[in-house]
Each structure stands twice: as structure tokens, then as C-alpha cells.
Amino acid sequence: MTGTLRKTDLIPIGEMARRTGLSVSAIRFYEDKKLVEPVRTGGNQRRFLRSDIRRVSFIRIAQQLGLTLGEIEAEFAKLPHGRTPTARDWQSISKGIRGVLDAKIAELQRTRDALDGCIGCGCLSLKKCAIYNDNDHLAAKGPGPRQLIVD
């Protein structure tokens, strides 16, 4: 940490949980994953920088958007340590995840379009069905709905 921290710069884990809407155990999980790093008091209690509220909020949003913790961790590695990230820092993160989000959006659109064509289509023909997997031949290509997954 750079500079001197005032007591008001730090919040206990319970306050972090209340402010972010997460459980204390979820915040500890993020700590274990090195996504947030609390300061320890003389009594070994966790105290978080107020700016960590933004970091944890970003984690929640990024996960809802489908980013993995690994992807989030890679982006957080670009943020400064020891100071509150600036608007420019967050813009850099936004640019970094834009490609990932665009790829996820494209995959969702392909899935939506494929589902539009098959759910309730009424084709009643296994020869025409786009998702029929005769004799489970797609198992060799991997798990999941192989016709809808683009590798």
C-alpha cells in the first residue's frame, strides 16, 4: 500500500458483505482466489479498502456476464496495487473483456437462432432434425450439445 491509511479507508468483512450483497464466505472465497486482498489488523482481522467494493461488484457483474474467475483474475492483474483504480484503469478492463463478451454474445445468438429453428418446429422427421444424434455419433466430438457448441 502506498501512503498512510486512515481508519475510515478500511471496512471490515461484514461491512463489505453488506455493501456488496455477498456473503462473508463468498468474500473469503474471492480472497482465497487472490481477487481481493484485505489488510490485516494487529488482531489479524480482515479490513478491506473501500475501493474493494468496486472490485467485488465488478466480479459479480463479470460472473453474471459469463466470465470465469480466471478471466476476471487476468483482468484484475492489470489494475494497480495499493491505490484506488481510476476511470482510465476501469476503461482498460472494459476494453480487455470486450472481445470475450462479443464472443459470448455471438454464441448466444447462434444458440437462439438454432433453437428458434428446432424447438417446436414440428418437422417430425429424424432425417431432417438438426439436433438428432443418430447412434450417439457426436459423443466422439466431446460432451454437451455438439451441434450448438462452436469450438
C-alpha positions as CSV (number, residue, x, y, z in Angstrom):
1,M,0.0,0.0,0.0
2,T,1.2,3.5,-0.8
3,G,0.7,6.3,1.6
4,T,-0.9,6.2,5.1
5,L,-4.3,4.6,5.5
6,R,-6.8,6.3,7.7
7,K,-9.2,4.2,9.8
8,T,-12.1,5.3,7.5
9,D,-10.3,4.0,4.4
10,L,-10.8,0.4,5.6
11,I,-14.0,-1.6,6.2
12,P,-14.5,-4.9,8.0
13,I,-15.6,-8.0,6.1
14,G,-19.1,-7.8,7.4
15,E,-19.5,-4.3,6.0
16,M,-18.0,-5.4,2.7
17,A,-20.6,-8.2,2.6
18,R,-23.4,-5.8,3.4
19,R,-22.3,-3.3,0.8
20,T,-21.8,-5.8,-2.0
21,G,-24.8,-8.1,-1.2
22,L,-22.5,-11.1,-0.9
23,S,-22.0,-13.5,2.0
24,V,-18.9,-13.3,4.1
25,S,-17.9,-16.7,2.9
26,A,-18.1,-15.5,-0.7
27,I,-15.8,-12.7,0.0
28,R,-13.4,-15.1,1.7
29,F,-13.6,-17.3,-1.4
30,Y,-12.6,-14.3,-3.6
31,E,-9.8,-13.6,-1.1
32,D,-8.6,-17.2,-1.5
33,K,-8.6,-16.7,-5.2
34,K,-6.5,-13.5,-4.8
35,L,-9.2,-11.4,-6.4
36,V,-9.3,-9.1,-3.3
37,E,-6.5,-8.7,-0.7
38,P,-7.5,-7.5,2.7
39,V,-5.3,-5.7,5.1
40,R,-4.8,-7.5,8.5
41,T,-5.2,-5.6,11.7
42,G,-2.9,-6.3,14.7
43,G,-5.6,-8.7,15.9
44,N,-5.5,-10.5,12.5
45,Q,-8.9,-9.2,11.4
46,R,-9.6,-8.5,7.8
47,R,-10.1,-5.0,6.7
48,F,-10.8,-4.1,3.0
49,L,-10.1,-0.9,1.2
50,R,-13.3,0.9,0.3
51,S,-12.2,0.6,-3.4
52,D,-12.6,-3.1,-3.0
53,I,-16.3,-2.7,-3.0
54,R,-15.9,-1.8,-6.7
55,R,-13.7,-4.8,-7.3
56,V,-16.1,-7.2,-5.7
57,S,-19.1,-5.6,-7.5
58,F,-17.2,-6.0,-10.8
59,I,-16.6,-9.7,-10.0
60,R,-20.3,-10.2,-9.5
61,I,-21.2,-8.4,-12.8
62,A,-18.5,-10.2,-14.7
63,Q,-19.6,-13.6,-13.5
64,Q,-23.2,-12.7,-14.5
65,L,-21.9,-11.9,-17.9
66,G,-20.3,-15.3,-18.1
67,L,-16.7,-14.5,-17.4
68,T,-14.7,-17.2,-15.5
69,L,-12.8,-16.4,-12.3
70,G,-9.6,-17.0,-14.3
71,E,-10.6,-14.3,-16.9
72,I,-11.5,-11.9,-14.1
73,E,-8.2,-12.6,-12.4
74,A,-6.3,-11.9,-15.6
75,E,-8.0,-8.5,-16.0
76,F,-7.5,-7.6,-12.3
77,A,-3.8,-8.3,-12.7
78,K,-3.8,-5.2,-14.9
79,L,-5.2,-3.0,-12.1
80,P,-2.9,-1.0,-9.8
81,H,-2.0,-2.4,-6.4
82,G,-2.0,0.0,-3.5
83,R,-4.3,2.6,-4.9
84,T,-7.9,3.0,-6.0
85,P,-8.3,2.2,-9.7
86,T,-9.1,5.3,-11.8
87,A,-11.7,5.6,-14.5
88,R,-8.9,5.0,-17.0
89,D,-8.0,1.8,-15.3
90,W,-11.6,0.6,-15.5
91,Q,-11.8,1.6,-19.2
92,S,-8.8,-0.6,-19.8
93,I,-10.5,-3.5,-18.1
94,S,-13.6,-2.8,-20.2
95,K,-11.6,-3.0,-23.4
96,G,-9.9,-6.2,-22.2
97,I,-13.2,-8.1,-21.8
98,R,-15.0,-6.6,-24.8
99,G,-13.7,-9.4,-27.1
100,V,-14.8,-12.1,-24.6
101,L,-18.2,-10.6,-24.3
102,D,-18.6,-10.2,-28.0
103,A,-17.7,-13.9,-28.5
104,K,-20.3,-14.9,-25.8
105,I,-22.9,-12.7,-27.4
106,A,-22.3,-14.3,-30.8
107,E,-22.5,-17.8,-29.2
108,L,-25.8,-16.8,-27.5
109,Q,-27.2,-15.5,-30.8
110,R,-26.2,-18.7,-32.7
111,T,-27.8,-20.8,-30.0
112,R,-31.0,-18.7,-30.0
113,D,-31.2,-19.0,-33.8
114,A,-30.6,-22.7,-33.7
115,L,-33.3,-23.1,-31.0
116,D,-35.7,-21.0,-33.0
117,G,-35.4,-23.5,-35.8
118,C,-35.8,-26.7,-33.8
119,I,-37.9,-26.2,-30.7
120,G,-41.5,-26.8,-31.8
121,C,-40.6,-27.0,-35.4
122,G,-42.9,-29.9,-35.9
123,C,-40.7,-31.5,-38.5
124,L,-41.4,-34.9,-37.1
125,S,-38.6,-36.3,-39.1
126,L,-35.4,-37.6,-37.6
127,K,-33.8,-37.3,-41.0
128,K,-34.4,-33.5,-41.1
129,C,-33.9,-32.8,-37.4
130,A,-30.9,-30.5,-36.8
131,I,-30.3,-31.8,-33.3
132,Y,-30.9,-35.6,-33.7
133,N,-27.8,-37.6,-32.8
134,D,-28.3,-41.0,-34.5
135,N,-26.4,-43.8,-32.7
136,D,-24.8,-41.1,-30.5
137,H,-22.1,-40.5,-33.1
138,L,-21.4,-37.0,-31.7
139,A,-20.1,-38.4,-28.4
140,A,-16.7,-38.7,-30.1
141,K,-16.6,-34.9,-30.6
142,G,-17.0,-34.2,-26.8
143,P,-19.6,-33.6,-24.2
144,G,-22.6,-31.3,-24.4
145,P,-24.9,-30.3,-27.3
146,R,-22.3,-30.6,-30.0
147,Q,-24.5,-29.2,-32.8
148,L,-24.9,-25.9,-30.8
149,I,-21.3,-25.6,-29.5
150,V,-18.7,-23.9,-31.6
151,D,-15.2,-24.9,-30.6
